[in-house]
Amino acid sequence: MAVSPEAAAITHRKRLQYCRWVDHNQFHLFDQIILPEATFSFWKAVGTVYHEFGVDYSFLSREEFINHFTTAFKSLQSYHLIAPAELEQTSPDEIKAIFGCIYHAGIKGSDTEGHGTGGGHYHETWVREGDDWFMKDLRFERIYWKTLSS
């Protein structure tokens, strides 16, 4: 089923807002784009859930996701670049989207410590609520990661 231009524009705009708000640690704005019951998972290229500092990067709600990343990103700087999406409307009230992404991340205040570049694809489900669309599910599959070496 073809995606209407209006629905495509909304999902693209909200995907861009997601990235900008992550980069600026503005997670408190996520209620404008993501459902409270949304799920999130982040996968390595080898097909396993990303695990760091004792945390599996799989979150069962928007609040759980926000609580983790608000703290985790306080000491990080990041920038996400998003490609145009592949969109498929699977029902009148649901869109599946795949966005390519390249991101740069590192420790604030350092030119070298903890810096790297990654890339992959966001696989998302968006659902209609009234005349608006909201993210219901996010799965990021990382296919590239390179750390800075001095």
Secondary structure as UniProt FT lines:
FT   HELIX           5..23
FT   TURN            24..25
FT   HELIX           27..32
FT   STRAND          34..43
FT   TURN            45..46
FT   STRAND          51..52
FT   TURN            53..54
FT   STRAND          55..56
FT   STRAND          58..59
FT   HELIX           62..72
FT   HELIX           73..75
FT   STRAND          76..82
FT   STRAND          86..91
FT   TURN            92..93
FT   STRAND          94..107
FT   TURN            108..109
FT   TURN            113..114
FT   STRAND          116..129
FT   TURN            130..131
FT   STRAND          132..147
//
